[in-house]
Amino acid sequence: MYSLPSEPGSIGHTLDAGFKLYVVSFKQVYVLGILAAISLTVPLHVLVLAAGTSAEVEAGPGAAMIATLVVGFIACMLLYMCFYLAIICRVGGIAYGQNLPMGACMATGLRRLPTVIVATILYSLAIMGGFLVLIVPGLILWVSLIFYTFCIILEGDGILESLRHSHRLVWGNWWRTFVICSVFFIVYYVIYLAIQVPFLIVDQITFDTELGAMPGLGQTMFSMVGDTVATVITFPLMASVFVAVFHDLKLRKEGQDLEARVEALTASA
C-alpha cells in the first residue's frame, strides 16, 4: 500500500513521492483520465474543424452555429472540470489510504464544482492583476495560490478560504515550490511532447494536404487521438505530483496531522 512521506523532504524526494503515487494510482484513475481527455480535446478539435470548414466555403459561421459551439464548448469544459476534480479526489484518497469509489469522487467533483469555478475566476483575476501591475506580483500569486483546487477538494475549503489556505502553505516556501513546479512542468511537457510527436509525424505524412491525401476530418481525428493519449497519460501525473507537493507543504506548515487529513478527505467525499 502506498503511503506519503511522514516528514518534509527535499525537492527530489517530494517529486519522487509524486511519481510513485502516479504509478500506484494510474490504474485507478485512467478511466477518469480518458473521460477528461475526451471532454477536453473533442470540443477543441470540433472548433478547429468548424473554423476550417467555414474558411473553405469562404463564409463565416452563422449565429446559430456560433451559439451552438459556444454552449457545447462550455458544457464540455464543465464536464472536463468534474472529471479533473474527481481525479484529484481519487488520487488524494489513494495517497491517504482511502480507496474512494469512482462514483463518490465524481459526486465530490460535481458538488465542489461551483466553488472551484468561482475560486478559479478569482485566481485568474488575481494573477492578471499582478501581471498588469508588474510581472513579479503575478508570478508570486501564480505560485502561492496554485493549490486552491486541492484545498477545496481535499480539505473542503470554501472559495476565499481555499485561496488563503494555499497562500499560507506556500508562503515561506515560495522559492522551493516555484522550483518544484518549474522542474515538474518541464518534465510534464517533455513527456507530453514525446507521446504526441509520433502522432504529429504520421499526421504530416498521411494527411499532407499538398499531396491531396485525406485532409480535413481525418486529419483532425488523428490529431485528436494524439492529444487524448497524451492527456490520459500525463494528467494523472500532474494530480499525483501536486498532491505530493501539497502534502509536503502541509507537513511543513501544519505538522504531521495525517489522521485529521484523512477524516477531512473522507467527509468531503
C-alpha positions in Angstrom: 0.0 0.0 0.0 1.3 3.4 -0.9 1.9 5.9 1.9 3.0 9.5 1.7 6.2 10.7 3.5 5.7 11.4 7.2 8.4 14.1 7.2 9.1 17.0 4.9 11.6 16.0 2.2 13.9 17.5 -0.3 12.8 18.7 -3.8 13.9 15.4 -5.3 12.3 13.4 -2.6 9.0 15.2 -3.0 9.0 14.7 -6.8 9.8 11.1 -6.3 6.9 10.7 -3.9 4.6 12.2 -6.6 5.9 9.9 -9.3 5.5 6.8 -7.1 1.9 7.9 -6.3 1.3 8.2 -10.1 2.5 4.6 -10.7 0.2 3.3 -7.9 -2.9 5.4 -8.7 -2.8 5.3 -12.6 -4.8 2.1 -12.8 -7.5 3.6 -10.5 -7.9 6.9 -12.4 -7.1 6.2 -16.1 -10.8 5.8 -16.9 -11.5 9.3 -15.4 -8.4 10.4 -17.4 -9.9 9.1 -20.7 -13.2 10.8 -20.0 -11.5 14.1 -19.0 -9.3 14.0 -22.1 -12.2 13.3 -24.5 -14.3 16.1 -23.0 -11.3 18.5 -23.4 -9.9 17.6 -26.8 -13.1 16.8 -28.7 -14.6 20.3 -28.5 -11.3 22.0 -29.3 -10.9 19.9 -32.5 -14.6 20.4 -33.4 -14.0 24.2 -33.2 -10.9 23.9 -35.4 -12.7 21.7 -37.9 -15.7 24.1 -38.0 -13.4 27.1 -38.5 -11.6 25.3 -41.3 -14.9 24.3 -43.0 -16.1 27.9 -42.8 -12.9 29.1 -44.4 -13.1 26.6 -47.2 -16.6 27.8 -48.2 -15.5 31.4 -47.8 -18.3 32.2 -45.4 -18.2 32.8 -41.7 -20.2 30.6 -39.3 -23.8 31.7 -38.7 -25.0 33.0 -35.4 -26.8 29.7 -34.6 -23.7 27.7 -35.2 -21.6 30.0 -33.1 -24.1 29.8 -30.2 -24.2 26.0 -30.5 -20.5 25.8 -30.5 -20.1 28.1 -27.5 -22.8 26.3 -25.5 -21.3 22.9 -26.4 -17.8 24.1 -25.5 -18.9 25.4 -22.1 -20.8 22.2 -21.3 -17.7 20.1 -22.3 -15.4 22.3 -20.2 -17.7 21.9 -17.1 -17.8 18.1 -17.7 -14.0 18.2 -18.0 -13.6 20.0 -14.7 -15.8 17.4 -13.0 -13.6 14.6 -14.2 -10.5 16.7 -13.3 -11.7 17.2 -9.7 -12.7 13.5 -9.5 -9.1 12.6 -10.4 -7.8 14.8 -7.7 -10.2 13.3 -5.2 -9.3 9.7 -6.1 -5.5 10.3 -6.2 -5.8 12.1 -2.8 -7.8 9.2 -1.4 -5.2 6.7 -2.6 -2.4 8.8 -1.1 -4.1 8.8 2.3 -5.2 5.2 2.3 -8.8 5.8 1.3 -9.7 3.9 -1.8 -12.7 6.1 -2.7 -15.1 4.7 -5.3 -15.2 6.5 -8.7 -18.9 7.4 -8.1 -18.1 9.1 -4.8 -15.2 11.0 -6.4 -17.5 12.2 -9.2 -20.1 13.3 -6.7 -17.4 15.2 -4.8 -16.2 16.9 -8.1 -19.8 17.8 -9.0 -20.6 19.1 -5.6 -17.4 21.2 -5.4 -17.6 22.4 -9.0 -19.3 25.8 -8.3 -16.8 26.6 -5.6 -13.9 25.7 -7.9 -15.3 27.8 -10.7 -15.6 30.9 -8.6 -12.2 30.4 -7.0 -10.7 29.9 -10.4 -12.2 33.2 -11.6 -10.7 35.0 -8.6 -7.4 33.2 -9.0 -7.2 34.3 -12.7 -8.2 37.8 -11.8 -5.5 38.0 -9.1 -2.8 36.7 -11.5 -3.9 39.1 -14.3 -3.9 42.0 -11.9 -0.5 41.1 -10.6 0.9 40.9 -14.1 -0.7 44.2 -15.1 1.0 45.9 -12.2 4.3 44.2 -12.5 5.4 40.8 -13.7 6.8 39.8 -10.3 3.5 40.1 -8.3 1.7 38.0 -10.9 4.4 35.3 -10.7 4.2 35.4 -6.9 0.4 35.0 -6.9 0.5 32.2 -9.5 2.7 30.0 -7.3 1.3 31.0 -3.9 -2.4 30.4 -4.8 -1.9 27.4 -7.1 -3.1 24.8 -4.6 -6.6 26.3 -4.1 -8.2 23.4 -6.0 -6.6 20.9 -3.7 -7.7 22.9 -0.7 -11.2 22.7 -2.0 -11.3 19.0 -2.9 -9.0 17.5 -0.2 -9.7 19.9 2.6 -13.3 21.0 2.0 -12.4 24.7 2.0 -14.6 27.4 0.7 -13.9 29.9 -2.1 -11.8 32.6 -0.3 -10.5 30.2 2.4 -9.0 27.9 -0.4 -7.0 30.8 -1.8 -5.9 32.0 1.7 -5.1 28.4 2.7 -2.9 27.9 -0.4 -1.1 31.2 0.3 -0.4 30.2 3.9 1.0 26.9 2.8 3.3 28.3 0.1 4.4 31.5 1.9 7.8 30.9 3.4 8.4 28.0 0.9 7.7 30.1 -2.2 11.1 29.6 -3.9 11.1 25.9 -3.1 7.5 25.5 -4.5 8.5 27.5 -7.6 11.5 25.3 -8.3 9.4 22.1 -7.9 6.6 23.4 -10.1 9.2 24.6 -12.8 11.0 21.2 -12.8 7.8 19.3 -12.9 6.3 21.3 -15.8 9.4 20.8 -17.8 9.2 17.1 -17.3 5.5 17.1 -17.9 5.7 18.8 -21.3 8.7 16.7 -22.4 6.6 13.6 -21.7 3.6 15.1 -23.4 5.5 16.0 -26.5 7.3 12.6 -26.6 3.8 11.0 -26.7 2.3 13.4 -29.2 5.2 13.9 -31.7 4.8 10.4 -33.3 1.2 11.2 -34.0 2.2 14.6 -35.5 4.8 12.9 -37.7 2.4 10.3 -39.0 -0.2 13.1 -39.3 2.1 15.1 -41.6 3.0 12.0 -43.7 -0.5 10.6 -44.0 -2.6 13.8 -44.3 -0.4 16.0 -46.4 -2.9 18.4 -48.0 -0.5 19.5 -50.7 -0.5 15.9 -51.9 -4.2 15.8 -51.7 -4.2 12.9 -49.2 -7.2 12.7 -46.9 -7.3 16.2 -45.5 -10.0 17.6 -43.2 -11.9 15.4 -40.8 -9.4 12.5 -40.9 -6.5 14.8 -40.0 -8.5 16.4 -37.2 -9.5 13.0 -35.8 -5.9 11.7 -35.9 -4.6 14.8 -34.1 -7.3 14.4 -31.5 -6.3 10.8 -30.8 -2.7 12.1 -30.1 -3.9 14.8 -27.8 -6.2 12.4 -26.0 -3.5 9.7 -25.4 -1.0 12.3 -24.2 -3.6 13.8 -21.8 -4.7 10.5 -20.4 -1.1 9.6 -19.6 0.1 12.9 -18.2 -3.0 14.3 -16.5 -2.9 11.8 -13.5 0.8 12.5 -13.3 0.1 16.2 -12.6 -2.5 15.4 -10.0 -0.2 12.9 -8.2 2.8 15.3 -8.1 0.7 18.2 -6.9 -0.9 16.0 -4.2 2.7 15.1 -3.0 3.8 18.7 -3.0 0.6 19.8 -1.2 1.2 17.1 1.4 4.8 18.2 1.9 3.7 21.9 2.3 1.1 20.8 4.9 3.8 18.9 6.8 6.0 22.0 6.9 3.2 24.4 7.9 0.6 22.3 9.7 2.5 19.4 11.2 2.0 15.7 10.6 -1.7 15.7 11.3 -2.4 12.8 8.8 -5.4 11.5 10.7 -7.3 14.7 10.5 -6.4 15.0 6.8 -7.8 11.6 6.1 -11.0 12.4 8.0 -11.5 15.6 6.1 -11.0 13.8 2.7 -13.5 11.1 3.7 -16.0 13.6 4.8 -15.7 15.6 1.6 -16.4 12.6 -0.5 
